[in-house]
Amino acid sequence: MELGSREQAILALERRGFSGPGAKERAIREELGLSPVRYYQLLNALLDDERALALDPVTVNRLRRVRDVRRTER
């Protein structure tokens, strides 16, 4: 089973670079129609989904590393 269009859009957004503060949050609201809090909840769940890893291993592995570093810092 493949990822849905929303999940694919979340990964696509994570591949992009954003200039300036608030640009990513604005894109989340305007392009996906999600609040940033809900976006990050969905993203976190997506990082544990093997389908996401198969679709975009570079992005998923990078975000997993970032998440792991942040967890160890707490």
PDB file of N, CA, C and O in Angstrom, chain B, residues numbered from 101:
ATOM      1  N   MET B 101       0.845  -1.180   0.000  1.00  0.00           N
ATOM      2  CA  MET B 101       0.000   0.000   0.000  1.00  0.00           C
ATOM      3  C   MET B 101       0.886   1.239   0.000  1.00  0.00           C
ATOM      4  O   MET B 101       1.868   1.311   0.739  1.00  0.00           O
ATOM      5  N   GLU B 102       0.536   2.202  -0.827  1.00  0.00           N
ATOM      6  CA  GLU B 102       1.322   3.421  -0.957  1.00  0.00           C
ATOM      7  C   GLU B 102       0.859   4.483   0.031  1.00  0.00           C
ATOM      8  O   GLU B 102      -0.228   4.406   0.603  1.00  0.00           O
ATOM      9  N   LEU B 103       1.720   5.468   0.209  1.00  0.00           N
ATOM     10  CA  LEU B 103       1.358   6.616   1.048  1.00  0.00           C
ATOM     11  C   LEU B 103       0.301   7.453   0.342  1.00  0.00           C
ATOM     12  O   LEU B 103       0.249   7.511  -0.886  1.00  0.00           O
ATOM     13  N   GLY B 104      -0.531   8.093   1.137  1.00  0.00           N
ATOM     14  CA  GLY B 104      -1.545   8.972   0.580  1.00  0.00           C
ATOM     15  C   GLY B 104      -0.946  10.278   0.095  1.00  0.00           C
ATOM     16  O   GLY B 104       0.231  10.562   0.317  1.00  0.00           O
ATOM     17  N   SER B 105      -1.766  11.058  -0.561  1.00  0.00           N
ATOM     18  CA  SER B 105      -1.276  12.323  -1.121  1.00  0.00           C
ATOM     19  C   SER B 105      -0.840  13.290  -0.024  1.00  0.00           C
ATOM     20  O   SER B 105       0.124  14.032  -0.212  1.00  0.00           O
ATOM     21  N   ARG B 106      -1.532  13.297   1.121  1.00  0.00           N
ATOM     22  CA  ARG B 106      -1.135  14.196   2.208  1.00  0.00           C
ATOM     23  C   ARG B 106       0.228  13.811   2.754  1.00  0.00           C
ATOM     24  O   ARG B 106       1.063  14.680   3.005  1.00  0.00           O
ATOM     25  N   GLU B 107       0.462  12.519   2.941  1.00  0.00           N
ATOM     26  CA  GLU B 107       1.757  12.066   3.450  1.00  0.00           C
ATOM     27  C   GLU B 107       2.870  12.386   2.465  1.00  0.00           C
ATOM     28  O   GLU B 107       3.960  12.794   2.866  1.00  0.00           O
ATOM     29  N   GLN B 108       2.600  12.202   1.181  1.00  0.00           N
ATOM     30  CA  GLN B 108       3.600  12.535   0.167  1.00  0.00           C
ATOM     31  C   GLN B 108       3.882  14.033   0.146  1.00  0.00           C
ATOM     32  O   GLN B 108       5.024  14.451  -0.045  1.00  0.00           O
ATOM     33  N   ALA B 109       2.845  14.840   0.343  1.00  0.00           N
ATOM     34  CA  ALA B 109       3.018  16.296   0.375  1.00  0.00           C
ATOM     35  C   ALA B 109       3.848  16.721   1.585  1.00  0.00           C
ATOM     36  O   ALA B 109       4.635  17.663   1.500  1.00  0.00           O
ATOM     37  N   ILE B 110       3.675  16.034   2.701  1.00  0.00           N
ATOM     38  CA  ILE B 110       4.465  16.339   3.896  1.00  0.00           C
ATOM     39  C   ILE B 110       5.936  16.069   3.625  1.00  0.00           C
ATOM     40  O   ILE B 110       6.788  16.892   3.961  1.00  0.00           O
ATOM     41  N   LEU B 111       6.246  14.929   3.024  1.00  0.00           N
ATOM     42  CA  LEU B 111       7.639  14.616   2.692  1.00  0.00           C
ATOM     43  C   LEU B 111       8.198  15.617   1.685  1.00  0.00           C
ATOM     44  O   LEU B 111       9.351  16.033   1.800  1.00  0.00           O
ATOM     45  N   ALA B 112       7.401  16.001   0.713  1.00  0.00           N
ATOM     46  CA  ALA B 112       7.858  16.980  -0.279  1.00  0.00           C
ATOM     47  C   ALA B 112       8.172  18.319   0.381  1.00  0.00           C
ATOM     48  O   ALA B 112       9.151  18.973   0.021  1.00  0.00           O
ATOM     49  N   LEU B 113       7.358  18.725   1.332  1.00  0.00           N
ATOM     50  CA  LEU B 113       7.596  19.973   2.046  1.00  0.00           C
ATOM     51  C   LEU B 113       8.901  19.894   2.840  1.00  0.00           C
ATOM     52  O   LEU B 113       9.645  20.872   2.917  1.00  0.00           O
ATOM     53  N   GLU B 114       9.172  18.744   3.421  1.00  0.00           N
ATOM     54  CA  GLU B 114      10.402  18.572   4.197  1.00  0.00           C
ATOM     55  C   GLU B 114      11.652  18.587   3.325  1.00  0.00           C
ATOM     56  O   GLU B 114      12.741  18.879   3.821  1.00  0.00           O
ATOM     57  N   ARG B 115      11.521  18.286   2.059  1.00  0.00           N
ATOM     58  CA  ARG B 115      12.676  18.316   1.151  1.00  0.00           C
ATOM     59  C   ARG B 115      13.060  19.734   0.768  1.00  0.00           C
ATOM     60  O   ARG B 115      14.186  19.982   0.339  1.00  0.00           O
ATOM     61  N   ARG B 116      12.131  20.661   0.920  1.00  0.00           N
ATOM     62  CA  ARG B 116      12.383  22.042   0.512  1.00  0.00           C
ATOM     63  C   ARG B 116      13.158  22.811   1.566  1.00  0.00           C
ATOM     64  O   ARG B 116      13.118  22.487   2.753  1.00  0.00           O
ATOM     65  N   GLY B 117      13.857  23.825   1.111  1.00  0.00           N
ATOM     66  CA  GLY B 117      14.520  24.747   2.022  1.00  0.00           C
ATOM     67  C   GLY B 117      13.661  25.990   2.173  1.00  0.00           C
ATOM     68  O   GLY B 117      12.974  26.393   1.235  1.00  0.00           O
ATOM     69  N   PHE B 118      13.699  26.588   3.333  1.00  0.00           N
ATOM     70  CA  PHE B 118      12.879  27.772   3.587  1.00  0.00           C
ATOM     71  C   PHE B 118      13.757  28.918   4.040  1.00  0.00           C
ATOM     72  O   PHE B 118      14.671  28.745   4.847  1.00  0.00           O
ATOM     73  N   SER B 119      13.465  30.090   3.506  1.00  0.00           N
ATOM     74  CA  SER B 119      14.240  31.269   3.877  1.00  0.00           C
ATOM     75  C   SER B 119      13.461  32.088   4.890  1.00  0.00           C
ATOM     76  O   SER B 119      12.289  32.405   4.691  1.00  0.00           O
ATOM     77  N   GLY B 120      14.114  32.413   5.944  1.00  0.00           N
ATOM     78  CA  GLY B 120      13.503  33.294   6.932  1.00  0.00           C
ATOM     79  C   GLY B 120      12.576  32.594   7.904  1.00  0.00           C
ATOM     80  O   GLY B 120      12.035  31.525   7.619  1.00  0.00           O
ATOM     81  N   PRO B 121      12.405  33.214   9.052  1.00  0.00           N
ATOM     82  CA  PRO B 121      11.527  32.643  10.072  1.00  0.00           C
ATOM     83  C   PRO B 121      10.061  32.707   9.653  1.00  0.00           C
ATOM     84  O   PRO B 121       9.600  33.697   9.085  1.00  0.00           O
ATOM     85  N   GLY B 122       9.359  31.651   9.941  1.00  0.00           N
ATOM     86  CA  GLY B 122       7.932  31.612   9.659  1.00  0.00           C
ATOM     87  C   GLY B 122       7.560  31.148   8.263  1.00  0.00           C
ATOM     88  O   GLY B 122       6.384  30.905   7.990  1.00  0.00           O
ATOM     89  N   ALA B 123       8.533  31.020   7.373  1.00  0.00           N
ATOM     90  CA  ALA B 123       8.217  30.630   5.996  1.00  0.00           C
ATOM     91  C   ALA B 123       7.673  29.208   5.933  1.00  0.00           C
ATOM     92  O   ALA B 123       6.725  28.934   5.197  1.00  0.00           O
ATOM     93  N   LYS B 124       8.270  28.310   6.698  1.00  0.00           N
ATOM     94  CA  LYS B 124       7.810  26.922   6.676  1.00  0.00           C
ATOM     95  C   LYS B 124       6.412  26.809   7.281  1.00  0.00           C
ATOM     96  O   LYS B 124       5.555  26.114   6.734  1.00  0.00           O
ATOM     97  N   GLU B 125       6.179  27.480   8.392  1.00  0.00           N
ATOM     98  CA  GLU B 125       4.862  27.438   9.023  1.00  0.00           C
ATOM     99  C   GLU B 125       3.796  28.003   8.101  1.00  0.00           C
ATOM    100  O   GLU B 125       2.680  27.487   8.047  1.00  0.00           O
ATOM    101  N   ARG B 126       4.135  29.057   7.380  1.00  0.00           N
ATOM    102  CA  ARG B 126       3.200  29.651   6.424  1.00  0.00           C
ATOM    103  C   ARG B 126       2.893  28.651   5.303  1.00  0.00           C
ATOM    104  O   ARG B 126       1.740  28.512   4.895  1.00  0.00           O
ATOM    105  N   ALA B 127       3.917  27.961   4.808  1.00  0.00           N
ATOM    106  CA  ALA B 127       3.715  26.962   3.761  1.00  0.00           C
ATOM    107  C   ALA B 127       2.858  25.801   4.261  1.00  0.00           C
ATOM    108  O   ALA B 127       2.023  25.280   3.522  1.00  0.00           O
ATOM    109  N   ILE B 128       3.062  25.401   5.504  1.00  0.00           N
ATOM    110  CA  ILE B 128       2.256  24.321   6.089  1.00  0.00           C
ATOM    111  C   ILE B 128       0.784  24.707   6.081  1.00  0.00           C
ATOM    112  O   ILE B 128      -0.071  23.916   5.684  1.00  0.00           O
ATOM    113  N   ARG B 129       0.498  25.915   6.517  1.00  0.00           N
ATOM    114  CA  ARG B 129      -0.898  26.377   6.576  1.00  0.00           C
ATOM    115  C   ARG B 129      -1.502  26.554   5.175  1.00  0.00           C
ATOM    116  O   ARG B 129      -2.618  26.109   4.909  1.00  0.00           O
ATOM    117  N   GLU B 130      -0.750  27.208   4.291  1.00  0.00           N
ATOM    118  CA  GLU B 130      -1.300  27.552   2.982  1.00  0.00           C
ATOM    119  C   GLU B 130      -1.369  26.351   2.042  1.00  0.00           C
ATOM    120  O   GLU B 130      -2.365  26.177   1.339  1.00  0.00           O
ATOM    121  N   GLU B 131      -0.336  25.528   2.021  1.00  0.00           N
ATOM    122  CA  GLU B 131      -0.279  24.443   1.053  1.00  0.00           C
ATOM    123  C   GLU B 131      -0.968  23.171   1.525  1.00  0.00           C
ATOM    124  O   GLU B 131      -1.551  22.440   0.724  1.00  0.00           O
ATOM    125  N   LEU B 132      -0.902  22.909   2.820  1.00  0.00           N
ATOM    126  CA  LEU B 132      -1.460  21.666   3.337  1.00  0.00           C
ATOM    127  C   LEU B 132      -2.745  21.866   4.127  1.00  0.00           C
ATOM    128  O   LEU B 132      -3.480  20.912   4.382  1.00  0.00           O
ATOM    129  N   GLY B 133      -3.016  23.114   4.513  1.00  0.00           N
ATOM    130  CA  GLY B 133      -4.219  23.382   5.282  1.00  0.00           C
ATOM    131  C   GLY B 133      -4.189  22.796   6.672  1.00  0.00           C
ATOM    132  O   GLY B 133      -5.231  22.449   7.228  1.00  0.00           O
ATOM    133  N   LEU B 134      -2.988  22.682   7.244  1.00  0.00           N
ATOM    134  CA  LEU B 134      -2.808  22.106   8.577  1.00  0.00           C
ATOM    135  C   LEU B 134      -2.207  23.144   9.512  1.00  0.00           C
ATOM    136  O   LEU B 134      -1.519  24.068   9.080  1.00  0.00           O
ATOM    137  N   SER B 135      -2.478  22.976  10.794  1.00  0.00           N
ATOM    138  CA  SER B 135      -1.759  23.791  11.768  1.00  0.00           C
ATOM    139  C   SER B 135      -0.364  23.189  11.906  1.00  0.00           C
ATOM    140  O   SER B 135      -0.194  21.988  11.699  1.00  0.00           O
ATOM    141  N   PRO B 136       0.624  23.989  12.246  1.00  0.00           N
ATOM    142  CA  PRO B 136       1.971  23.441  12.430  1.00  0.00           C
ATOM    143  C   PRO B 136       2.029  22.306  13.458  1.00  0.00           C
ATOM    144  O   PRO B 136       2.782  21.349  13.277  1.00  0.00           O
ATOM    145  N   VAL B 137       1.250  22.405  14.522  1.00  0.00           N
ATOM    146  CA  VAL B 137       1.249  21.346  15.538  1.00  0.00           C
ATOM    147  C   VAL B 137       0.785  20.027  14.923  1.00  0.00           C
ATOM    148  O   VAL B 137       1.425  18.994  15.119  1.00  0.00           O
ATOM    149  N   ARG B 138      -0.319  20.055  14.183  1.00  0.00           N
ATOM    150  CA  ARG B 138      -0.833  18.835  13.553  1.00  0.00           C
ATOM    151  C   ARG B 138       0.146  18.311  12.510  1.00  0.00           C
ATOM    152  O   ARG B 138       0.333  17.100  12.388  1.00  0.00           O
ATOM    153  N   TYR B 139       0.767  19.208  11.762  1.00  0.00           N
ATOM    154  CA  TYR B 139       1.760  18.831  10.762  1.00  0.00           C
ATOM    155  C   TYR B 139       2.893  18.033  11.403  1.00  0.00           C
ATOM    156  O   TYR B 139       3.272  16.974  10.904  1.00  0.00           O
ATOM    157  N   TYR B 140       3.425  18.538  12.499  1.00  0.00           N
ATOM    158  CA  TYR B 140       4.552  17.852  13.135  1.00  0.00           C
ATOM    159  C   TYR B 140       4.120  16.537  13.779  1.00  0.00           C
ATOM    160  O   TYR B 140       4.923  15.608  13.870  1.00  0.00           O
ATOM    161  N   GLN B 141       2.879  16.441  14.222  1.00  0.00           N
ATOM    162  CA  GLN B 141       2.366  15.159  14.721  1.00  0.00           C
ATOM    163  C   GLN B 141       2.336  14.133  13.587  1.00  0.00           C
ATOM    164  O   GLN B 141       2.777  12.997  13.757  1.00  0.00           O
ATOM    165  N   LEU B 142       1.819  14.540  12.441  1.00  0.00           N
ATOM    166  CA  LEU B 142       1.750  13.641  11.288  1.00  0.00           C
ATOM    167  C   LEU B 142       3.144  13.288  10.783  1.00  0.00           C
ATOM    168  O   LEU B 142       3.404  12.141  10.421  1.00  0.00           O
ATOM    169  N   LEU B 143       4.035  14.269  10.759  1.00  0.00           N
ATOM    170  CA  LEU B 143       5.401  14.020  10.312  1.00  0.00           C
ATOM    171  C   LEU B 143       6.098  13.013  11.215  1.00  0.00           C
ATOM    172  O   LEU B 143       6.766  12.102  10.727  1.00  0.00           O
ATOM    173  N   ASN B 144       5.951  13.167  12.509  1.00  0.00           N
ATOM    174  CA  ASN B 144       6.591  12.248  13.449  1.00  0.00           C
ATOM    175  C   ASN B 144       6.099  10.818  13.239  1.00  0.00           C
ATOM    176  O   ASN B 144       6.895   9.880  13.264  1.00  0.00           O
ATOM    177  N   ALA B 145       4.806  10.648  13.035  1.00  0.00           N
ATOM    178  CA  ALA B 145       4.264   9.306  12.771  1.00  0.00           C
ATOM    179  C   ALA B 145       4.771   8.779  11.436  1.00  0.00           C
ATOM    180  O   ALA B 145       5.033   7.585  11.292  1.00  0.00           O
ATOM    181  N   LEU B 146       4.906   9.661  10.473  1.00  0.00           N
ATOM    182  CA  LEU B 146       5.373   9.270   9.150  1.00  0.00           C
ATOM    183  C   LEU B 146       6.816   8.758   9.183  1.00  0.00           C
ATOM    184  O   LEU B 146       7.180   7.874   8.407  1.00  0.00           O
ATOM    185  N   LEU B 147       7.629   9.310  10.072  1.00  0.00           N
ATOM    186  CA  LEU B 147       9.022   8.882  10.161  1.00  0.00           C
ATOM    187  C   LEU B 147       9.159   7.431  10.607  1.00  0.00           C
ATOM    188  O   LEU B 147      10.193   6.804  10.376  1.00  0.00           O
ATOM    189  N   ASP B 148       8.127   6.898  11.242  1.00  0.00           N
ATOM    190  CA  ASP B 148       8.151   5.506  11.670  1.00  0.00           C
ATOM    191  C   ASP B 148       7.480   4.569  10.669  1.00  0.00           C
ATOM    192  O   ASP B 148       7.381   3.367  10.914  1.00  0.00           O
ATOM    193  N   ASP B 149       7.025   5.105   9.559  1.00  0.00           N
ATOM    194  CA  ASP B 149       6.314   4.332   8.541  1.00  0.00           C
ATOM    195  C   ASP B 149       7.314   3.842   7.486  1.00  0.00           C
ATOM    196  O   ASP B 149       7.991   4.643   6.842  1.00  0.00           O
ATOM    197  N   GLU B 150       7.394   2.549   7.322  1.00  0.00           N
ATOM    198  CA  GLU B 150       8.334   1.973   6.357  1.00  0.00           C
ATOM    199  C   GLU B 150       8.011   2.379   4.915  1.00  0.00           C
ATOM    200  O   GLU B 150       8.904   2.411   4.068  1.00  0.00           O
ATOM    201  N   ARG B 151       6.754   2.685   4.634  1.00  0.00           N
ATOM    202  CA  ARG B 151       6.391   3.147   3.292  1.00  0.00           C
ATOM    203  C   ARG B 151       7.036   4.492   2.988  1.00  0.00           C
ATOM    204  O   ARG B 151       7.445   4.747   1.855  1.00  0.00           O
ATOM    205  N   ALA B 152       7.127   5.353   3.998  1.00  0.00           N
ATOM    206  CA  ALA B 152       7.787   6.649   3.813  1.00  0.00           C
ATOM    207  C   ALA B 152       9.272   6.451   3.561  1.00  0.00           C
ATOM    208  O   ALA B 152       9.863   7.124   2.717  1.00  0.00           O
ATOM    209  N   LEU B 153       9.867   5.528   4.294  1.00  0.00           N
ATOM    210  CA  LEU B 153      11.285   5.231   4.098  1.00  0.00           C
ATOM    211  C   LEU B 153      11.540   4.713   2.689  1.00  0.00           C
ATOM    212  O   LEU B 153      12.533   5.084   2.065  1.00  0.00           O
ATOM    213  N   ALA B 154      10.665   3.870   2.189  1.00  0.00           N
ATOM    214  CA  ALA B 154      10.825   3.335   0.839  1.00  0.00           C
ATOM    215  C   ALA B 154      10.656   4.431  -0.223  1.00  0.00           C
ATOM    216  O   ALA B 154      11.343   4.418  -1.244  1.00  0.00           O
ATOM    217  N   LEU B 155       9.750   5.368   0.019  1.00  0.00           N
ATOM    218  CA  LEU B 155       9.485   6.434  -0.940  1.00  0.00           C
ATOM    219  C   LEU B 155      10.599   7.476  -0.974  1.00  0.00           C
ATOM    220  O   LEU B 155      11.000   7.919  -2.051  1.00  0.00           O
ATOM    221  N   ASP B 156      11.098   7.868   0.188  1.00  0.00           N
ATOM    222  CA  ASP B 156      12.085   8.952   0.263  1.00  0.00           C
ATOM    223  C   ASP B 156      13.092   8.662   1.378  1.00  0.00           C
ATOM    224  O   ASP B 156      13.043   9.293   2.434  1.00  0.00           O
ATOM    225  N   PRO B 157      14.000   7.717   1.151  1.00  0.00           N
ATOM    226  CA  PRO B 157      14.920   7.313   2.227  1.00  0.00           C
ATOM    227  C   PRO B 157      15.855   8.422   2.701  1.00  0.00           C
ATOM    228  O   PRO B 157      16.186   8.473   3.885  1.00  0.00           O
ATOM    229  N   VAL B 158      16.280   9.291   1.828  1.00  0.00           N
ATOM    230  CA  VAL B 158      17.211  10.358   2.221  1.00  0.00           C
ATOM    231  C   VAL B 158      16.544  11.301   3.220  1.00  0.00           C
ATOM    232  O   VAL B 158      17.106  11.593   4.275  1.00  0.00           O
ATOM    233  N   THR B 159      15.358  11.768   2.889  1.00  0.00           N
ATOM    234  CA  THR B 159      14.644  12.701   3.759  1.00  0.00           C
ATOM    235  C   THR B 159      14.257  12.041   5.075  1.00  0.00           C
ATOM    236  O   THR B 159      14.459  12.620   6.142  1.00  0.00           O
ATOM    237  N   VAL B 160      13.707  10.841   5.010  1.00  0.00           N
ATOM    238  CA  VAL B 160      13.255  10.153   6.222  1.00  0.00           C
ATOM    239  C   VAL B 160      14.434   9.856   7.144  1.00  0.00           C
ATOM    240  O   VAL B 160      14.332  10.067   8.352  1.00  0.00           O
ATOM    241  N   ASN B 161      15.541   9.375   6.605  1.00  0.00           N
ATOM    242  CA  ASN B 161      16.701   9.089   7.454  1.00  0.00           C
ATOM    243  C   ASN B 161      17.290  10.355   8.061  1.00  0.00           C
ATOM    244  O   ASN B 161      17.720  10.346   9.214  1.00  0.00           O
ATOM    245  N   ARG B 162      17.313  11.447   7.296  1.00  0.00           N
ATOM    246  CA  ARG B 162      17.807  12.725   7.838  1.00  0.00           C
ATOM    247  C   ARG B 162      16.923  13.188   8.995  1.00  0.00           C
ATOM    248  O   ARG B 162      17.426  13.602  10.039  1.00  0.00           O
ATOM    249  N   LEU B 163      15.623  13.116   8.808  1.00  0.00           N
ATOM    250  CA  LEU B 163      14.706  13.560   9.854  1.00  0.00           C
ATOM    251  C   LEU B 163      14.730  12.633  11.063  1.00  0.00           C
ATOM    252  O   LEU B 163      14.552  13.089  12.193  1.00  0.00           O
ATOM    253  N   ARG B 164      14.945  11.356  10.846  1.00  0.00           N
ATOM    254  CA  ARG B 164      15.083  10.423  11.974  1.00  0.00           C
ATOM    255  C   ARG B 164      16.315  10.775  12.807  1.00  0.00           C
ATOM    256  O   ARG B 164      16.272  10.743  14.037  1.00  0.00           O
ATOM    257  N   ARG B 165      17.412  11.109  12.127  1.00  0.00           N
ATOM    258  CA  ARG B 165      18.633  11.492  12.856  1.00  0.00           C
ATOM    259  C   ARG B 165      18.404  12.752  13.679  1.00  0.00           C
ATOM    260  O   ARG B 165      18.820  12.823  14.835  1.00  0.00           O
ATOM    261  N   VAL B 166      17.753  13.734  13.096  1.00  0.00           N
ATOM    262  CA  VAL B 166      17.452  14.984  13.812  1.00  0.00           C
ATOM    263  C   VAL B 166      16.576  14.687  15.025  1.00  0.00           C
ATOM    264  O   VAL B 166      16.820  15.201  16.116  1.00  0.00           O
ATOM    265  N   ARG B 167      15.565  13.864  14.830  1.00  0.00           N
ATOM    266  CA  ARG B 167      14.669  13.507  15.930  1.00  0.00           C
ATOM    267  C   ARG B 167      15.425  12.782  17.043  1.00  0.00           C
ATOM    268  O   ARG B 167      15.210  13.058  18.223  1.00  0.00           O
ATOM    269  N   ASP B 168      16.302  11.863  16.671  1.00  0.00           N
ATOM    270  CA  ASP B 168      17.066  11.118  17.671  1.00  0.00           C
ATOM    271  C   ASP B 168      17.995  12.024  18.473  1.00  0.00           C
ATOM    272  O   ASP B 168      18.133  11.856  19.685  1.00  0.00           O
ATOM    273  N   VAL B 169      18.627  12.972  17.811  1.00  0.00           N
ATOM    274  CA  VAL B 169      19.510  13.914  18.502  1.00  0.00           C
ATOM    275  C   VAL B 169      18.703  14.750  19.499  1.00  0.00           C
ATOM    276  O   VAL B 169      19.132  14.952  20.635  1.00  0.00           O
ATOM    277  N   ARG B 170      17.551  15.227  19.074  1.00  0.00           N
ATOM    278  CA  ARG B 170      16.715  16.040  19.963  1.00  0.00           C
ATOM    279  C   ARG B 170      16.218  15.244  21.157  1.00  0.00           C
ATOM    280  O   ARG B 170      16.108  15.775  22.262  1.00  0.00           O
ATOM    281  N   ARG B 171      15.920  13.981  20.938  1.00  0.00           N
ATOM    282  CA  ARG B 171      15.459  13.137  22.055  1.00  0.00           C
ATOM    283  C   ARG B 171      16.578  12.914  23.063  1.00  0.00           C
ATOM    284  O   ARG B 171      16.323  12.916  24.267  1.00  0.00           O
ATOM    285  N   THR B 172      17.810  12.722  22.603  1.00  0.00           N
ATOM    286  CA  THR B 172      18.908  12.496  23.528  1.00  0.00           C
ATOM    287  C   THR B 172      19.296  13.757  24.278  1.00  0.00           C
ATOM    288  O   THR B 172      19.855  13.681  25.372  1.00  0.00           O
ATOM    289  N   GLU B 173      19.005  14.921  23.698  1.00  0.00           N
ATOM    290  CA  GLU B 173      19.309  16.186  24.373  1.00  0.00           C
ATOM    291  C   GLU B 173      18.360  16.483  25.519  1.00  0.00           C
ATOM    292  O   GLU B 173      18.656  17.339  26.353  1.00  0.00           O
ATOM    293  N   ARG B 174      17.247  15.808  25.579  1.00  0.00           N
ATOM    294  CA  ARG B 174      16.248  16.070  26.639  1.00  0.00           C
ATOM    295  C   ARG B 174      16.586  15.351  27.902  1.00  0.00           C
ATOM    296  O   ARG B 174      15.857  15.460  28.888  1.00  0.00           O
TER     297      ARG B 174
END
